[in-house]
Amino acid sequence: MKEAGRYQPYDYFQLMEVSLRELLVEKGVITEDAIAGAMATMRARGPERGAAMVARAWLDPAYKARMLGNGSAAAEELGFEVPGLKLIVVENTAQTHNVIVCTLCSCYPRMLLGLPPEWYKSKPYRSRVVREPREVLAEFGLKVPPKVAVRVHDSNADMRYMVLPMRPAGMDGWSEAQLAGAVTRDCLIGVAVPKVPQKPKSRKS
């Protein structure tokens, strides 16, 4: 692996990925073109699917209940495939704030949020957010009040988490598409909360 003009050795997980990919291609199970196409699709994907699920939950209490009961089924209900994984959606409330991490590597609901940010994969985030979540969230600009409990959820190879943030006040009458547009990737991870865009100030003539 080349980085900053020099070659770096693969880590364990990169080596396993390359070995498995080469084996599958050699056995004729998949082609290099198919792998490249899948990677291109994944790189182009953002958090729009996860945001759409949140917006639907904000408007439809029945869907919200289904999403909290079975996240994978709720995603597929909107046409978003979650193959071979258990998706658990955790709800932020006035009493509880949730944040997700993968302490082992970088497990993450990519099919709904796109590729994980570099900081999510970093060792400092993976280790610190478990020990001192309030301090880490504060570094993201999110100060959780002392009366609000912070729960950290650790994803793994078979299970992914996604946060259902609270709907901010001031969004009455918004369409589903407008609501989805207020939900960022960081909101779905739990290191941010949705914010109502400020109205532009009118200019005095």
N, C-alpha and C positions, 0 to 999 in steps of 0.2 A: 504494500500500500504506500503510495507516494504522498507526502505531505510537506508543504513548504520547501520544495526543492530537494527533499531527501526521502529515502525509503524508510518506512516504519514497519516493524513486524506486525502481523495480524494478532489480534487478541484471540482468546479462546473461542468466543462466539462467532467472530468473523471467520476464523479458520473452519469451524464446523459448518457455517453457511456455505462457504466456497466448496468444501469437500462434498457436502450433500448435493449442491447444485450440479457439480461436475459429474457426480455419480448418476443422477437422474437423467442428465443429457446423454451420458455414455450408454445408459440402458434404453434410451429411446422413450422414456416416460414423458419427457417434455423437451422442447427445443429452446435454443438460446433466444430466438426471436420472440417466443411466447413469454419468456422470462423478462426480456427487455420491454415488451409491451405492457406487461403487468406492472413493472417498476415505473414506467412512464405514467401510467394511470394513477398509481399511488402518489407519485411526486406532485402530480397536478391537483390532487385532492386536498381540500381544506376542511375546516370544521363545520361546513354548511349542513351536513347531514345531522350531526349531533345538535346543532342549533335549531334545526327544523323540528327535531323531537321535543326540545325544550319549549319552543313556541306552541306546539300542539298541546303539550301538557298544561301550559299556562291558560289556554283557552278551553280545554276540554277535560274536566275533572275525571271523567270515566277513563279517558286515555291515560291520564296521569297515574291513576290507580293501577292500570295494567302495566305501565312502564315501570313503576316501583316494584310490582310483583314479579315481572319477567321482562327484563330489559331487552333481551335478544328477540323475543316475540314482538315487543313493541316496535323495535327497529324494523323488523321484517314486515310489520303491518303497514309501514310507510314505504315499503319497497327497498329497504336497505338490508343487504345480506350480512349476517354475522356468522360466517361458517365455522363450525366446530368450536365455538367459544361460548362461555357463559358471560353475558353482560349484566352487571349489577349497577343500577342507578341509585345513587344516594342523594337524598334531598336536604338542601340547606333550609334551615328554619330560623326563627328568631332565637332559638335556644342552642342550635348546633350548626357549626360550619364544617364542611367536609373538604378534604384535599386528598389527591391521589398521588401515588408514587409506585415505582417498581424498584425495590431495594436490591434485587438480584441483577437486573440488567436494564431493559427499557420497554418492558411489556406495556402496551398502550392500545386503546381502541382505534387503531389506524383506519379501519374501514369507515369510521364515523368522524374522526378528527383530522385525518391526514397523518403525515409524518410527525413524530414527536420533535419538539424543539431541542436544541443542543443542551440547554440547561437541564432539561428533564432527564437526559441520559448521563449527566455529569455525576461524578462520585460525591462531590460536596452536597448537591441537592438530595441525592438518594439516601445519604447517611444523616444529614442534619435535619431534614423535615420530619423525620421520625422522632428525633430526640428533642428538638426545639422548634416545633411547627410555628408558633406565634412569631418567633424572631425571624424565621425564613419568610413568612407571609408579609411581615413588616418591611422586609427588604424589597419585596415586590410592590410595596406601596399600599398594602392591605393590612390595616390595623384592626384586629378582631377584639371587640370589647371583652374585658375579663369575665363578664357574666355569661358569655357565649362559649360553650364547649367546642374544642377543636378535635375532630376525629380524622385520623390518617388511615387510609385504606391502601394496602399493599397488593398490587396486581401480580399475577403470575402467568405461566404459559397457558393455562386453561381458563383463566378468569380475568376479565377486565372490568374496571370501574369507570363510571362517568358521573359527574356532578350535575344535579338538577338545581340550578341557582334559584334564589327567590326573585320573583318579578318585582322590579322597583316600582315605587309609586310614580305616577305621572305618565303612565303608558295606557291610560284608559282610551278606548276607541282605536287603538292601533290594530292594524291588520296582522295576520299571521306572519306574512313576509316581513313586515316592519319589526315585529317582535324578534324574529329570528336574526335580523340584522344587528340587533343590539347584543347578541350572545357571541362572545369571542371564544377562541380556543382556550385561553387562560381561565375563563369562567367555567368551562367544562372540566378543567383540571382542578380548579378550586383555589388558584392563586390570585384570582380577581373576581369581581362581581360586576354584573351588568350595570351600565350607567345610562341615564336618559340624556341624550344629546342636548346641549344648551342651545336655546334659540338665539339666532344672531341678533345683535343689538341693532335697533333701527337707527339710521343716520339722521341727524338733525340737518334740516336744510338751512 
